[in-house]
Amino acid sequence: MNIAFFSSDDAFKTLSEELKKHGIISRVLITEEPKPSGRGLKIRPNDAHLNAQKSKIPVVLFNKSSSNLIKKAAKRESIRLGFAFSFGKKIPDTIIKLFPLGIINLHPSLLPKYRGPTPIQSAIIANDKTTGFSIIKINQAIDAGEILYQDKVDVEESEDYLSLKNKILKQASSELPGLIKKYSQNKLLGKRQDEKKASFTKRTQKSDGEITAQDKAQGAYNKIRAYASWPKAFLTVSGKRLIIHRAKLDNGKLLIKVIQPEGKKPMSLDEFKRGYRNLLTDFPKFVKI
């Protein structure tokens, strides 16, 4: 079975390779156009794009004029189904209709909870003990399509964004091949989401990572976990930005394990104490020094 894959995420490689083992082949990747990233803000393709190029999978850049290219690819490769994960763009109805079976989406939350771009981070910030993933049919409302399948995933206290994302993807990828085959055979029926239970997430801003005195130890720890990949949690102490890479909770206090003064290398808390002792008195009271 041939599919069109919609993604701008590095998980494209993991998911497409797992599906391929079961005869579900990504014949084209539709992804966002290259944009500035990294320190130098150089224009570069996203990770999904780069992985597709390495795997010799044709790439269509998503823009106002890409509909015809997607249509040609779907016809050329006899693609009846689109599959999306972490795509980053709203897919118009004109493109959904290019596929006889429509487009289904893997969303890493138990919809209708945490619709939008940051469901994993939001679950960690909320200190949820359970999250999960949903397979839905895409429609014109963001993450509001009919639910085809859901499964729960436990959230361990020590897990950060990346480890939880990988756990969700591992569980989802083991179930996806069978679910896609059932759906293509009309054996997987959808149910409407309860709009009264819907909650929405927003795109992460760099400022979201700031730890303040109002966060307390648990709130600060959740930010460190949720923003471990980007933008990183940080304290502002005496005008200095201090990035917190690793920490743990210790008897109701936040025990910092790895800290990085902006412009310097990451260091242990003991190293920081030796070099920046004058800053310690300005740390929030919930930080264990």
C-alpha positions as CSV (number, residue, x, y, z in Angstrom):
1,M,0.0,0.0,0.0
2,N,1.4,3.4,-1.0
3,I,0.8,6.5,1.1
4,A,1.7,10.2,1.0
5,F,3.4,11.3,4.2
6,F,2.8,14.8,5.6
7,S,5.4,15.8,8.2
8,S,8.1,18.3,9.1
9,D,9.4,16.3,12.1
10,D,12.5,14.0,12.5
11,A,10.1,11.2,13.5
12,F,9.3,10.9,9.8
13,K,12.2,8.5,9.5
14,T,11.2,6.3,12.4
15,L,7.5,6.1,11.4
16,S,8.1,5.6,7.6
17,E,10.6,2.9,8.2
18,E,8.3,1.0,10.6
19,L,5.4,1.3,8.2
20,K,7.6,0.0,5.4
21,K,8.3,-3.2,7.2
22,H,4.6,-3.9,6.9
23,G,4.2,-3.0,3.2
24,I,3.0,0.5,3.8
25,I,5.3,2.6,1.6
26,S,5.8,6.4,1.8
27,R,6.0,7.3,-1.9
28,V,6.2,11.1,-1.3
29,L,6.8,13.4,1.6
30,I,4.9,16.7,1.7
31,T,6.7,19.1,4.1
32,E,7.2,22.7,5.0
33,E,9.5,24.9,3.0
34,P,13.1,25.4,4.3
35,K,13.3,28.2,6.8
36,P,15.9,29.9,9.1
37,S,17.1,27.8,12.0
38,G,20.1,27.3,14.3
39,R,22.5,29.9,15.6
40,G,23.3,31.5,12.2
41,L,19.6,31.4,11.2
42,K,20.6,29.8,7.9
43,I,17.9,28.6,5.6
44,R,17.8,24.8,5.8
45,P,15.4,21.9,5.2
46,N,13.7,20.4,8.2
47,D,14.7,16.9,9.4
48,A,11.9,15.1,7.7
49,H,13.0,16.7,4.4
50,L,16.6,15.7,4.9
51,N,15.7,12.1,5.9
52,A,13.4,11.8,2.8
53,Q,16.3,12.9,0.5
54,K,18.6,10.3,2.1
55,S,16.0,7.6,1.5
56,K,15.4,8.8,-2.1
57,I,11.8,9.6,-1.3
58,P,10.4,12.4,-3.5
59,V,9.7,15.7,-1.6
60,V,6.9,18.2,-2.3
61,L,7.3,21.5,-0.5
62,F,3.9,22.7,0.8
63,N,2.8,26.1,-0.4
64,K,-0.1,27.7,-2.3
65,S,1.0,26.1,-5.6
66,S,1.8,22.6,-4.3
67,S,-1.7,21.1,-4.9
68,N,-1.0,20.1,-8.5
69,L,2.3,18.5,-7.6
70,I,0.7,16.4,-4.8
71,K,-2.1,15.4,-7.3
72,K,0.5,14.3,-9.8
73,A,2.4,12.3,-7.2
74,A,-0.8,10.6,-5.9
75,K,-1.8,9.6,-9.4
76,R,1.7,8.5,-10.4
77,E,2.1,6.3,-7.3
78,S,-1.5,5.2,-7.0
79,I,-1.8,6.7,-3.5
80,R,-5.2,6.5,-1.9
81,L,-4.3,7.6,1.6
82,G,-2.4,10.5,3.2
83,F,-0.8,10.1,6.7
84,A,0.3,13.1,8.8
85,F,2.4,13.5,11.9
86,S,3.7,16.9,13.2
87,F,3.2,18.6,9.9
88,G,2.9,22.2,11.1
89,K,0.4,23.5,8.5
90,K,-3.3,23.3,8.0
91,I,-4.2,21.0,5.1
92,P,-7.0,22.4,2.9
93,D,-9.9,20.4,1.9
94,T,-8.8,20.6,-1.8
95,I,-5.7,18.5,-0.9
96,I,-7.6,16.1,1.5
97,K,-9.9,15.3,-1.4
98,L,-7.0,14.2,-3.6
99,F,-6.9,11.0,-1.7
100,P,-9.9,8.6,-1.9
101,L,-9.4,7.6,1.7
102,G,-8.6,11.1,2.9
103,I,-5.8,11.9,5.3
104,I,-5.4,10.5,8.8
105,N,-3.3,12.0,11.5
106,L,-1.3,10.7,14.5
107,H,-1.7,13.2,17.3
108,P,0.3,12.7,20.5
109,S,-2.5,13.4,23.0
110,L,-5.8,11.9,24.1
111,L,-8.0,14.2,22.0
112,P,-9.9,16.4,22.4
113,K,-7.4,17.2,25.1
114,Y,-4.4,19.2,24.0
115,R,-5.3,20.1,20.4
116,G,-2.7,22.1,18.6
117,P,1.1,22.2,18.3
118,T,2.5,21.4,21.7
119,P,0.5,18.5,23.3
120,I,3.5,16.7,24.8
121,Q,5.0,19.8,26.4
122,S,1.5,20.7,27.7
123,A,1.0,17.3,29.3
124,I,4.4,17.6,31.1
125,I,3.7,21.2,32.2
126,A,0.3,20.1,33.6
127,N,2.1,17.3,35.5
128,D,-0.2,14.7,33.9
129,K,0.5,11.1,34.9
130,T,-1.1,9.7,31.8
131,T,-1.2,11.0,28.2
132,G,-1.4,9.0,24.9
133,F,-2.0,9.3,21.2
134,S,-5.0,9.5,18.8
135,I,-5.5,8.5,15.2
136,I,-8.0,10.9,13.6
137,K,-9.4,11.7,10.2
138,I,-8.3,15.2,9.2
139,N,-10.9,17.8,8.5
140,Q,-10.9,21.6,8.3
141,A,-10.8,22.2,12.0
142,I,-7.4,21.8,13.9
143,D,-7.2,18.3,15.5
144,A,-11.0,18.0,15.6
145,G,-11.6,15.2,13.1
146,E,-13.3,11.9,14.0
147,I,-11.3,9.6,16.3
148,L,-10.4,6.3,14.8
149,Y,-8.3,5.0,17.6
150,Q,-6.7,6.0,20.9
151,D,-4.3,4.5,23.4
152,K,-2.9,5.7,26.7
153,V,0.8,6.2,27.7
154,D,2.1,6.6,31.2
155,V,4.2,9.6,32.0
156,E,7.1,8.9,34.4
157,E,8.1,11.7,36.7
158,S,11.6,11.8,35.3
159,E,10.6,11.9,31.6
160,D,11.3,15.0,29.5
161,Y,9.8,16.0,26.2
162,L,12.1,13.9,24.0
163,S,11.9,10.7,26.1
164,L,8.1,11.0,26.3
165,K,7.8,11.7,22.6
166,N,9.9,8.6,21.8
167,K,7.8,6.5,24.1
168,I,4.6,7.6,22.4
169,L,6.0,7.1,19.0
170,K,7.3,3.6,19.9
171,Q,3.9,2.5,21.1
172,A,2.0,4.2,18.2
173,S,4.4,2.8,15.5
174,S,3.8,-0.8,16.8
175,E,0.0,-0.3,16.3
176,L,-0.1,1.9,13.2
177,P,0.4,-0.7,10.5
178,G,-2.6,-2.8,11.6
179,L,-4.7,0.3,12.1
180,I,-3.9,1.7,8.7
181,K,-4.8,-1.6,7.0
182,K,-8.0,-1.8,9.0
183,Y,-8.9,1.7,8.0
184,S,-8.2,1.0,4.3
185,Q,-10.5,-1.9,4.5
186,N,-13.3,0.2,6.1
187,K,-13.0,-1.8,9.3
188,L,-12.0,1.2,11.5
189,L,-14.9,3.5,12.1
190,G,-14.6,7.0,13.6
191,K,-16.4,8.8,16.4
192,R,-17.0,12.5,16.9
193,Q,-15.0,14.3,19.5
194,D,-16.7,15.9,22.5
195,E,-16.2,19.6,21.8
196,K,-17.1,20.5,25.4
197,K,-13.9,18.6,26.6
198,A,-11.6,20.3,24.1
199,S,-8.5,22.1,25.3
200,F,-6.0,23.9,23.1
201,T,-2.2,24.4,23.2
202,K,-0.1,27.2,21.7
203,R,3.3,27.3,20.0
204,T,6.2,27.5,22.5
205,Q,7.9,30.8,22.8
206,K,11.4,31.3,24.1
207,S,10.0,33.2,27.1
208,D,7.9,30.2,28.1
209,G,11.1,28.6,29.5
210,E,11.7,31.2,32.1
211,I,11.4,29.9,35.7
212,T,10.0,32.4,38.2
213,A,9.5,32.5,41.9
214,Q,5.8,31.8,41.3
215,D,6.5,28.4,39.7
216,K,7.6,26.6,42.9
217,A,9.7,23.5,42.7
218,Q,7.3,21.3,40.8
219,G,6.4,23.9,38.3
220,A,10.1,24.7,37.6
221,Y,10.9,21.0,37.3
222,N,8.0,20.5,34.8
223,K,9.4,23.4,32.7
224,I,12.9,21.9,32.7
225,R,11.4,18.6,31.4
226,A,8.9,20.1,28.9
227,Y,11.4,22.4,27.3
228,A,14.5,20.2,27.4
229,S,14.8,20.2,23.6
230,W,13.8,23.8,23.1
231,P,13.8,26.6,24.3
232,K,15.4,25.2,27.5
233,A,14.2,26.3,30.9
234,F,16.2,29.1,32.5
235,L,16.5,31.4,35.5
236,T,17.3,35.1,35.3
237,V,19.5,36.0,38.3
238,S,21.0,39.4,38.7
239,G,20.5,40.1,35.0
240,K,22.2,36.8,34.0
241,R,20.5,34.1,32.1
242,L,21.1,30.6,33.6
243,I,20.0,27.7,31.5
244,I,18.9,24.6,33.5
245,H,19.7,21.4,31.6
246,R,19.0,18.8,34.3
247,A,17.5,18.8,37.8
248,K,15.4,16.7,40.1
249,L,13.0,17.1,43.0
250,D,14.5,16.6,46.4
251,N,12.1,16.8,49.4
252,G,10.1,19.5,47.9
253,K,13.1,21.5,46.6
254,L,14.5,21.8,43.1
255,L,18.0,20.3,43.0
256,I,19.9,21.5,39.9
257,K,22.3,19.0,38.4
258,V,23.5,20.8,35.3
259,I,23.4,24.5,34.8
260,Q,24.8,26.8,32.0
261,P,25.5,30.5,32.4
262,E,24.7,32.1,29.0
263,G,27.7,32.1,26.8
264,K,29.5,29.5,28.9
265,K,29.6,25.7,28.9
266,P,27.2,23.6,30.9
267,M,28.6,22.7,34.4
268,S,27.6,20.9,37.5
269,L,26.1,22.8,40.4
270,D,29.3,22.4,42.4
271,E,31.3,24.0,39.6
272,F,28.7,26.8,39.4
273,K,29.0,27.4,43.1
274,R,32.7,27.9,42.9
275,G,32.6,30.3,40.0
276,Y,29.3,32.2,40.7
277,R,28.9,32.1,44.4
278,N,27.7,35.7,44.5
279,L,24.6,34.7,42.5
280,L,23.4,32.0,44.9
281,T,21.6,34.3,47.3
282,D,19.3,35.5,44.5
283,F,18.0,32.1,43.5
284,P,14.3,31.4,44.1
285,K,13.7,29.9,47.6
286,F,12.5,26.6,46.2
287,V,16.0,25.9,44.7
288,K,18.2,23.7,46.9
289,I,21.6,25.2,47.0
